[in-house]
Every structure is written in structure tokens, then in C-alpha cells.
Amino acid sequence: MQKLAKREEQIMQACWHLGKAFIKEIIAELPDPKPHYNSVATMVRILEDKGFLGHETFGNTFRYYPVVTKEQYQKHAFGDIVRQYFNNSYPSMLAYFAKEQKISQEELNEILEIIKSQKK
């Protein structure tokens, strides 16, 4: 799975949120300043070519829908972050968040509970 560029990811976020959407609906979900219609249409076609979106035809217009789920992309993108920045080590990543991001004791306990429940 390819990594998405910033604007591609914004478009996918909009599609994941909307489920199925026309270009105008996607644009409405994007942050300001809103990109031009043709720019979004081009990026949507690129996302289709990459296998992230599909479409349904309604006359001369298309309604787009995600082919890749948000969870599938999250898993891929997060795996890349762990490999690139934490030497493929989840303990290193957790240590970073505990030290550098000032995770509270309550949040650490919540993480530990999640880990314990996964082992059952």
C-alpha cells in the first residue's frame, strides 16, 4: 500500500467520513482554503488509480467511495512510522510517548490494560 500525500489523505479522510460522495461534497469536507474543483477531481482519479477509491456512475457524474478502509490505512501508516522512527520497536515508540509527550499516569494505565486484554 502506498503512503498518501497530505492532500490525498485529506480527501480520503473526507471519503471515510462521508462513505460515498460527489466531488462537491468532498470539497466541502476539506479544510480552508478550499482547493479548486478540478484539482480535487484530479486527485480523486489518482486515488482511484492507486486503489484507494472506487466510483459509481450517475449519468455524466461519479460518486466516489473508499475501497481501502481507514483502519487498513492506519495500520499501514502506523507500521511505517514505527519502522522509520522507532527502529521497528514498539517499546521504543511507547517510551518516546511516555517521556516526550508527557502521557499521564492514567493514560499509561489505560494502555497497560489494553495490552493485558490483548494477551487473553
C-alpha positions as CSV (number, residue, x, y, z in Angstrom):
1,M,0.0,0.0,0.0
2,Q,1.3,3.4,-0.9
3,K,1.7,6.3,1.5
4,L,-0.7,9.2,0.8
5,A,0.4,12.8,0.2
6,K,-1.1,15.3,2.6
7,R,-4.0,16.4,0.3
8,E,-4.7,12.8,-0.7
9,E,-5.0,11.9,2.9
10,Q,-7.4,14.8,3.5
11,I,-9.5,13.6,0.6
12,M,-9.5,10.1,2.0
13,Q,-10.5,11.4,5.4
14,A,-13.5,13.1,3.8
15,C,-14.5,10.0,1.9
16,W,-14.1,7.8,5.0
17,H,-16.3,10.3,6.9
18,L,-18.9,10.6,4.2
19,G,-18.9,7.0,2.9
20,K,-20.0,7.9,-0.6
21,A,-19.6,11.3,-2.0
22,F,-19.5,13.5,-5.1
23,I,-16.6,15.9,-5.7
24,K,-18.5,18.9,-4.3
25,E,-19.3,17.0,-1.1
26,I,-15.6,16.1,-0.7
27,I,-14.5,19.7,-1.2
28,A,-17.0,20.8,1.5
29,E,-15.2,18.5,3.9
30,L,-11.7,19.8,3.2
31,P,-10.0,22.5,5.3
32,D,-9.8,26.1,4.1
33,P,-8.6,27.3,1.7
34,K,-10.7,25.0,-0.4
35,P,-8.9,23.6,-3.4
36,H,-10.3,24.1,-6.9
37,Y,-12.9,21.5,-8.2
38,N,-10.6,20.4,-11.0
39,S,-7.7,19.8,-8.6
40,V,-9.8,17.6,-6.3
41,A,-11.2,15.7,-9.3
42,T,-7.7,15.0,-10.5
43,M,-6.6,13.8,-7.1
44,V,-9.6,11.6,-6.7
45,R,-8.8,10.0,-10.1
46,I,-5.2,9.4,-8.8
47,L,-6.6,7.8,-5.6
48,E,-8.7,5.6,-7.8
49,D,-5.6,4.6,-9.8
50,K,-3.8,3.8,-6.6
51,G,-6.7,1.6,-5.5
52,F,-7.9,3.7,-2.6
53,L,-11.3,4.8,-4.2
54,G,-13.9,3.4,-6.5
55,H,-16.8,5.0,-8.1
56,E,-20.4,4.6,-9.2
57,T,-21.7,6.3,-12.3
58,F,-24.8,8.5,-12.3
59,G,-25.2,9.8,-15.9
60,N,-22.2,12.1,-16.5
61,T,-21.1,12.3,-12.9
62,F,-19.4,9.9,-10.5
63,R,-20.0,9.2,-6.8
64,Y,-16.8,8.0,-5.1
65,Y,-16.4,5.6,-2.2
66,P,-13.4,4.2,-0.2
67,V,-12.0,0.8,-1.3
68,V,-9.4,0.9,1.5
69,T,-10.8,1.3,5.0
70,K,-9.5,3.9,7.4
71,E,-8.4,1.0,9.7
72,Q,-6.4,-0.6,6.9
73,Y,-4.6,2.6,6.1
74,Q,-4.0,3.4,9.8
75,K,-2.3,0.0,10.3
76,H,-0.1,0.5,7.2
77,A,0.8,4.2,8.0
78,F,1.5,3.4,11.7
79,G,3.7,0.5,10.8
80,D,5.7,2.8,8.6
81,I,6.1,5.3,11.4
82,V,7.3,2.6,13.8
83,R,9.8,1.3,11.2
84,Q,11.1,4.7,10.2
85,Y,11.3,6.5,13.5
86,F,11.5,3.8,16.2
87,N,13.7,1.1,14.6
88,N,10.7,-1.2,14.3
89,S,10.4,-1.2,18.1
90,Y,7.1,-0.7,19.8
91,P,8.7,-0.5,23.2
92,S,10.8,2.4,21.8
93,M,7.7,4.1,20.5
94,L,5.9,3.7,23.8
95,A,8.9,5.0,25.7
96,Y,9.0,8.1,23.4
97,F,5.4,8.9,24.1
98,A,5.8,8.3,27.8
99,K,8.8,10.6,28.0
100,E,8.4,13.2,25.3
101,Q,4.7,13.6,25.0
102,K,4.0,13.7,28.7
103,I,1.4,10.9,28.8
104,S,-0.4,10.9,32.2
105,Q,-0.3,8.0,34.6
106,E,-4.0,7.4,33.8
107,E,-3.2,7.2,30.1
108,L,-0.3,4.8,30.7
109,N,-2.6,2.6,32.9
110,E,-5.2,2.6,30.1
111,I,-2.5,1.5,27.6
112,L,-1.4,-1.3,30.0
113,E,-5.0,-2.5,30.4
114,I,-5.4,-2.7,26.6
115,I,-2.1,-4.7,26.3
116,K,-3.2,-7.0,29.1
117,S,-6.6,-7.6,27.4
118,Q,-4.9,-8.5,24.1
119,K,-2.9,-11.3,25.8
120,K,-6.1,-13.1,26.9
